[in-house]
Amino acid sequence: MDINSKKQRMKELIDVLDKAAKAYYAESTEIMSNAEYDKLYDELEALENETGIVLAGSLTKKVGYEVLSSLPKKAHKEPRLSLSKTKDVGELASFLGDKEGILMWKLDGLTIVLTYENGELVEALTRGNGEIGEVVTENARFFENIPLVIPYKGSLMVRGEAIIKYSDFNRINEEITDVAEKYKNPRNLCSGSVRQLSTEVTAKRNVNFIVYEDLEGGEKFKTREEELNYLESLGFTVVDHPLVNRDNLEKEVREYENRIKTSDLPSDGLVLQFNDIAYGNSLGRTSKFPRHSIAFKWKDETAETTLREIEWSASRTGLINPVAIFDAVELEGTTVTRASVHNVSIMRSLKLGVGDRIKVYKANMIIPQILENLTESNAEEVPTVCPVCGGKTELKDEEGVQTLYCTNPDCMAKRLKLLTHFVSRDAMNIAGLSEMTLEKFVAENMIHELSDVFKLANHKEKIVTMEGFGERSYNNLIESLDKARETTAVRILYSLGIANIGLATAKLICRYFNNDFDKIIKAKEEELTQIDGIGEVMAKVFAEYFNKDENIKTLEHLLAEVHIEKSAENDQNTEGDDEVNNAIAGLTFVITGDVEKFKNRRELSEFIESKGGKVTGSVTGKTNYLINNDVTSNSGKNKKAKELGVKIISENEFLELVGGNNAN
């Protein structure tokens, strides 16, 4: 390959990697696997080393990709650099030499810098592009294990990783009935959760924060071990950090390798860092990497197999995703026969076709992925008709990611997925209607639209004779349907299955429009974007949904079958005589310190919101009450409340307030 061909190849690699980095860092999605990205990155780096040329825009010189969202941005005090990497334990040993180091998980989440002043959390900033991050302070206050107040009164800045554990990731995915709607990995779920515009969503995702660095530790500690032990004493969860030297390094790496198979923490490798802080800092840095640390990425266990089928899986929104089906192989102790390809862009980049010889692996030793296609037949055609209903498909390009949709509104797959969503726990909460049962009812022409679910009593004679049903099962179903008729505006709106409108968003919209469906269906994009937590894309999809007559009819027919309960949660701005339900509606609370009457502060927050109140993380002039069982405390929040004249109340006083007794 001559120099011009090498430069052309470098340009191609920069373009592909740039698109992948933008999707990963800015949009929390993927257009290629991590393994494929690393392979192309290494090829680019090798070409640059070989030619001595680095072209403009090269990812080997960029720290990250600038995030795009409506969250406020802020510059870091110093660039937050990434790490150089290796997959060779021998290179780790060469890096360490005769020095002592600490070995840590390389956690796969979202890097965040926390700042504390006088013992209180004042700022949380994402890594962003390494120089400018997003301010996520309010969401950080709802992390599962984060200390909001620490016993250190100076200025403290720590860096760590926000993660969602595999157990929580699996739990959240299990609650999603539509396979295509499930989250692809904990990292994407975590990134989306931390960067939410609604703290309520963040709180429900059980985001954890694990610290691995005091950014000012060099002034206070001699070793990283002392630094992390001290941070742990302040209440932080710190990363595992065994001491290593050249004699035990390989043994410790293998220990981690064995543990990752059962670890609840998402990790894509390890980090080795010099224990002596002064020595590590004295090494300086390159334009991209600090020299005091190096990342070690797992050599994934791979297996070669034959691709037998690309299965196209349809969802309730019409999205059709490719899934690779291949001859069974053993990976990381389990048998694997299928792997999600995620979207058309990834399928095309892999040049897949039935009969191809492919290499597969488990990303982070957990999630099956295709590593590479050895034969690259590129023979798989994107279907022009839906594999379920035969309706026409449409290929869309959304921010550089190609996705396939079924355009048939009567698609059986879309209907079944929508109906399954409709009866799910957070929607209409109708027990006894599995997807299989719904499929039977649809096949028997009992259900044509959502409201027909509530008319199943009209088909008693047929239902009691169906396989798996009898008089008792029928009676249980009708009892469940009758119970579900007493519902809320939030449940109804969420149950419609509007794309991108989750439960938290449905709550925001219902609260804003006071549960008035006449106003909800007439909402314009400009009005919707005025709601905190609703962006332009979400507003556009929502408005387009109700611009279709058939969707308005679906809602009208559904509303004729149900009764919307009046409660503080669903009718916060309604004036009435129910003093108990409306005592705190519209009031703003801040919670600090330990709680006694509730399991934790999160449960108290949810209780307040269920009664129409609002919970924020900071005391301001708009705060009505600060809840603190230690009303005489000299904490920062108590001091701020006193300065602003905000009333400080105990939990007992709060409960009296909720009970209708005026605490003023």
N, C-alpha and C positions, 0 to 999 in steps of 0.2 A: 504494500500500500504506500503510494507516494505521499508527499507532504500535503498536497491539495486534497487528496482523498481522506487523509487523517483529519484535516481541518473540517471537511464536510461532515465526517462522522461525528466530530466533536459538537458541531452545531446541531446535528440531529439529536444527540444525547442531551444537550442542554435544553432543547425545546421539550423533549419528552419528560425529563426530570423536573423541569420547571412546572409543567402542568400537573404532574403527580404531587409535587410539593405544595402547590396552591390548593389542590383538592384536600390534601391531608391536613395541612396546618390551618388553612383559612376556612374550609368548608366542612371539616370533620367527616370526610368521605374518602373513598379510595378508588383509584382507577387502575392500580396495579398492586400486586402483593409486595410485602416488605422485602422478600427475597429477590424479586425481580428488580425492585428499586436499587437494592444494594449491589446487585450484579451490574446494572447499567452505570451506577455511580463509580464503582471500581474500574469499569472500562474507561470512563471519562478521565478519571484520575491517572490511570496508567498512560493514556494518550498524552495528557498534559506533561507528565514526567518525561515521557519519551521525546516529545517535540520541544519541550521548554516553552510552550505557548499556552496561555490561559485566555480564553475568549471572554468577552463581556457577557455578564449574566451567568457565568459558570456557578453551579451549585457547590463546587468545592471551595468557593470563596464567600458564598453567602452563608449567613448564620441561620436563616430561616426565611419564612415567607410572611409578609405583612398580613395580619389578620384583617378581615373585612366584616364589620358588624356595627351595631348601633351602640355598643358599649363605649364608654369614654376611654381614650388612649392616654398614656403617659410614658415619658422616657425613663428608662432605668438609669440609676446613678452611674453604673458601669455596664458595658456590654455583657450580656449573659450568654456565654459561648457554649457551643456544643463540644463533644469530645471526639478525639481521634479514636479509631476502633481497630480491633483485630479479632480473628477467630482462632488464633494460634496461641496455645498456652505457653509455648516457648517464647513468643514475643512478649507476653506478660512478664515472664521471668527476666528477660533482657531489660525490659523497662524498669523493673524493680531493682535489679542489680543486687548489691549487698545491703540495701536499705530495708527498713521495716515499712510495711504498708497496712492498709485496711481494705478488706474486700466486701463489697456491698451489692445488693440487688440493683440492677438497672431497671427501675420500675417503668412500666409502660402506661403512662397516664398523661397528665398535663402539668408541666413545670410551673410553679407559682412561687413568688417572693412575698413573704409576709413582713410587715413592719409594725413594731410595737413601740409605743412611747409611754413612758411612765407606767409600764405594766399592762397597757391596754392595746388591743389590736386596732390599728388606725388605717391600715391599707393592705390590700391583697392585689398583686399585679401579676398577670400571666407573663410568660417568657416572650410571647409574641414573636417578633422577628429578631429577638436578641437585643435590640436597642429600644424598641417601643413595644410596650405590652398593653393589655386591656385591664382596666380597673374592675375587679370582681369582688370588692370588699364585702358588700352586703350578702352575696351568695356564700362567701367564705365563712361568714358567721354561722351558717347552717350546716357546715361540714360536721360529720358524725363525731369526730374526736378532736376538734381544734380547740385549744385553750383561748378563750376570749380575753382572759386576764391572767397574767403570769406574775410570779413573785420576783420581778426584776424591774427596777424603777428607772433605768436608763433607757437609751435608745438601742433597739435590737432589731436586726434584719436577718431572717432565716430563709433558706431556700429548700424546697422539698417538692414532692410529687403528689398531686391530687389523683387518687385512683378510685375505681369501683372494684371491689373484690369479686372473684368469680362466683361466689355463692350469691351475692346480690345481683350480679349480671344475669345469672341463670334464673333467679326468682323473677326479675323484671321481665325477662323474655318469656317465661312460662305464662305470665299473665296476658301476653299478647297472642291472640288466637290466630292471627293472620301470619303465616310463615314468612311471607315477603316483607312484612312490616317489622320483623324482629331485628334487634340490633346485631351488627356483624361482629363486634368485639368490644371488650370493656373500655378500650382507649377512646373509641368514638363516642360511646355512651357517656363516658366521663367528661370529655371535652364539651359535648353538647349540654351536659348538666351544669357544669361550672359556668358556662358562658350564657346560660339562660337569662332572660330578662325578668323571670319570675322566681323569687326566692322559694316559693312553695314547691316548685318542681325540683329545685336543687335539694331541698330538705328531704323529699321523698326518695331520693336516689341513693341515700346512704354513702355519700362521698367521704372518703377518708383522706387524711393528709399525713404523709410520712416525711419527716425532715431528714435531710442528709448533709446540711451545711449551715454554719453560722457565717454569714458573709463578712462579718467583722471579727471573726474568731482569732485571726492572726495577732490581734492586739491583746488578747486575753489568755490564750492557751498556747502551750508548746506543741501539743499533739492533737490530731483529729479525734483520737479516742477520748481524750479529756473533754474536748469540745462537745462531742455527741453525748457523752455521759452527763455533762452539765445541762444540755438542752433537755434531756430526758427528765432531769430533776425539776425542770421548770414546768413540766406537764405535757411536753411534746411526745408524740410517738416517733421514735427515731428508727432509721433503717438498721437492720442487722449489720454488724461491722467487726467480724473477727479479725484479729491481728494475723498477718502473714509475713513470711520471709521466703527466701528461695528454697528452703528445705521443706516447708509445708504448703507452699502455694498450690501446687498441682492437686494435692489431696483436698484442700479446701474448695477448689474449683469443682472437683468431682462430687463433693458433698452437696454443693449448691445444685449441681446438675441432677442429682438424685432427688433432692427436695422439691424441685420445681414441678415434678409430676403430681405432687399432692398439695402444693402450696396454693393458698387462696389468693395470693397476690399476683396480679398480672405483671410479668417481667419478660423482657426480651434479651436478657444477658446480665452481665456483672459490670461493676466499676471498681477499678483498682486505683488507690490513691496513696501517695506517700503520707505516712503517719506524721512525720516531722513537718509542721506547717511552714516554718521559716524556710526549710530546705525546698519544699515544693514551690513556694512562692518565688524563691530566688531563681527558679528556672525560667520564669517569664512565660510568654505565650507566643503563638503564631497569630496571623490575622484572623484565624478561625478557631483554634484550639488552645486551651491552657495546657501547660506541660506538666502540671502536677498530678494529672489523672489520665487514665486511658480506659476506654470501654471494651469489654469482651463480649462478643455476640456468639450465641450458641451455634455450633456446627449441627444443624438440624439433621435428625435421622431421616433419610430419604429412601424412597422405594420406587422402582420403575414398574410401570403397569400399562395396561392398554385401555384407552378410552372407548367405552362401549356405546355411550349415548349422551347427548345433551338434552336434559329434561327441562322443559320450559314451564316454570311454576307461576301461576296467576294469583293475584291478590285482589282484595275487595276494592282497591282504588284503580284496578285495571293494570297495574304494573306487572310485567312478565319478566322474571329473572331466570337466567340460565344456571343449571346445576349440572356438574359433571358426574357421570356415573361410570365407574371403572372396575376392572377386576380387583377382587379383594386383596389387600396387602396388610401386613402387620406394621404398625407405627407406634412407638412409645408404649408398647404393651397392649394395644387394642387393634381390632380389625376395622379397617376403613374401606368403604366402597363408594363414597360420594363426597364431593366438595363443592361449596357454593362458588360460582364464578363472579357473582355480585352484579355485573351489568354487561352490556354489549361491548363497551369499550375494553374491558379486561379480556373478554372472550376473543375479540379481534386482535388485541396486542399479543395474545398467546398463539394466534393462528391455529385454533383448534379445529379438529375434524374427527369424526368417528373412525376408529382404527388407529389413531395416532398413538405412538409410544410417548408417555408422559412420565415426569418425575413428580411425585407428591411428597408432602411433608406436613408436619403439624406446626403452624406458626406458634412460637413461644411454647412448643411442645403440647399445645392444646387444640388448636383449631385447624382442621384439614384444609390445605391449600395446594394448588398446583404450582410447583417450583418452576418447571420449564417444559416446553413441548419439544421433544427430540426430533420429530419428523415434520412438524409444521405444515400439515397438508392444507390448512386454511379452508377446509371443505365444508365447514358448518355454515349453513345459510340462516340468516335471521328470518324467522317465520313471518310470512305476510298475512297469515290468518291465525287467530287465537287457537291454541291446541285444545281448548275446552269447548268453545262454542262455534268455532269456525268463522267468527266475525273478523273483519278487517283489523289489522294492527297498524300502529303508527310508531315510527322511530323518532324520538325526540332527542335534541341535543341541549342539555341543561348544564350550563357553565362548563362546557367541554366534556361532559360525561354523557355518553349515549345510553338511553334507556328505552325499553320497548313497552308499549301499552296496547291493551285491547280497547277498541273504540265502541264495541257493542254494549249499550247500556243494559241489555237483557242477558248478558253473559252469565251462564250458570255458575261459573267459578266466582264471579264478582257477587252474584246474588247470595251464594252460600257463605262466602267470607263475610259479606256485609251482615247477613242474618246472624252469623255466629258472633260477630262483634256486637250486634244489636242486643242480644240476650246475655252478653257477658256481665260480669260482676259490677264493673264500674259504669256500665251503660244501664239497661233496663233491669238487670239482675234477676233473670228468670231461670230458676233451677229446672233441671230435667230436660233441657233442650240441647243436646250435643250436636255437633256438626252432622254426624251420621243420621240422627233423628230428623234434623231439619231437612236433610237431603231426601229422606223418605217422604216427608210432608210436601215438599216441593214437587217431587215426582208424581205424587197423588193429586196434584193441582189444588192443594189446600191453602198454599201460601203463594201469593203473587207479589205482594209488597209488604212492607214492615207492619202495617196495621193489621194485616191478616193473621199475624201471630196471636192477637187478642181475640180472634174470631174462631179459634180452633174448637170451641164448644159446639159449633155448628156441625162438626164432623165426628161427633161422639161415636156413632155406630161403626164408622170405618176405623177409627183409631183403636177402639177396644179389641178389634179383631186382628190388628197388625202384629207382626212378630216382635216380641219384646215388650208388648203393651198388654194391659188388661184393665179391668175396672179400677183397681187400686192405683195403678200408674197414671191412668187418665185423671182420676180424682186429685192426685198429688199435683199433676200438671195444671189443672184448672185452679187449684188453690194458689199455686205459685203465680199464675197469671193475674188472678184477682188481687193478690198482694202487690204485684208490680204496677197495677193501675194507679195506685197512690204513689206518685213519683215527684221528681223535681225538674225544674227547667234545665238545670245543668245536665242531668242524666239524659233528657230528651235530646238536647243539642249534641251531646257527645255521641249518642247512640246512632245518629244519622251517618256517621262514618265519613265525614267531610275530610278530605286529604289535609294533613298537617294540623288538624284541630284536635289536639289531645284533651285530656280531662282538665288540666290546669287552664288551658286556653279557653275551653268552654266556660269555665267558672268566671274568667275575666270578662268575657263577652256578656254573659248573663248578668253579672253585677253591674256592668256599665249601662246596660239597657234596662235595668230593673226587672229582668225576666219577662219583658214585654216582647212576645214573638212578632207582633206587628212591626215593631221597630227593628228587631233583629234581622228579619228577612229583607227589610228595605235599606239596611246599612250600606253606605258607600265606602269605597276604599279609603278615601280621605278621612272619614269619620273613624273607621276601624283603627287606622294607624295612630290615632290620638290616644288609644288605650295602651298603657304601659305593658310591654310584653308582646305586642302585635306589630310585626314588621310588614313591609310592603308586599313580600311574596305571599305571606299568610293572608293578608287582607285581600289580595287579588283573587286567590283561590276561593276564599269564603264568599266574596261578592259574586263571583262567577257561578258558584253553586246555586245561589238563590236567584240568579237571573234566568234560571231554567224553570219553566212552568211545571214540568213533571216533578221537580224537587219540592216546589212549594205545595203541590198537591199531596205528595208523600207526607209532608209535615202536617198539613191540614187533616188528612185522614187519621194520622197518628194521634193528634191532639183530641180528636173526637172520641178516642177510645180510653183516654186517661184523665186523671185529675191531678193537677199540679198543686202540691202542698204549699201552703204559705208558712214560711219560717224565716228566721233571721238570715240563714245561710243563703236562701234563694230569693229573698225579698228585702234586701237590707235597707232600702230607702223608703219603704212603705210606712206611713204613719198609722198608728192604731192604738188599741187599748191594751195590747199584750205587752205590759211593762217589762215582764221577765225577758222575753225574746228581744226586745228593742233597747234594753237598758244600756248596752255597750255598742250598739250598731253605729258605725261611723266614727267611733273613737279610736285613737292611735295609742298603742302600748309599746313599751320597751321592757324586756325581761332581763334580769341579771341575777347572779348568785344562784344558790341551790334552791330547788323546789321540793316541797314536801307532800303536797296534795295530789300532784301529778307525777307520772313516771319519770318524766324529764321535761326540759324546757320546750322541746319540740311538741310534745303532747299538749302542753299548755298553749302554745302558739296555735295549734290546730283547733283547740277548743275556742279560743278567742275569735279566730276567723270563721268558725262555724256559727258564731253568734253575731256575725256582721262586723266585728272589729278588725283592726289592722295591726300587724306586728312589724316593727322596724328594728334595726340593729343599733341605731344611735339616738340619743336624746337630743331633740331639737325644739324649736319654738312651737312646732306643730304637735309635739307629743302631749297627750292628755294625762297619762299615768305611767310612772315607772314602777314595775312590780319587783320588789326586793324584800325578802323576809328579814333581812338585816337592815332595817330602815335607818339605823344610826351609823351605818358603815361610811368610811371615808373613801370609798371607791370613786373612780373617775366619773362613773355614771351618776352616782348619788350627788357628787359635787356639781356636776353639770345641771342636774335636775333642780338643785337648790338655787343655782345661779339664775335659771330661767323661770323659776317659780312653778315647776312641774311637780305635782303631788306624788309623793312616794308612798306606795301602799304595800301591805303584806298580802300573801295569798288569801288569808282569811278575809281581809278587807275587800279583796277583789271578788271573792265568791259572794260576799254580801252585796256588792255592787251588781253582780250578775243576777242575784236573787231579787233585785228590784229596790234594795235599800240604797238611797243616795249617800255616797261616801264623802261628798263635799261638805 
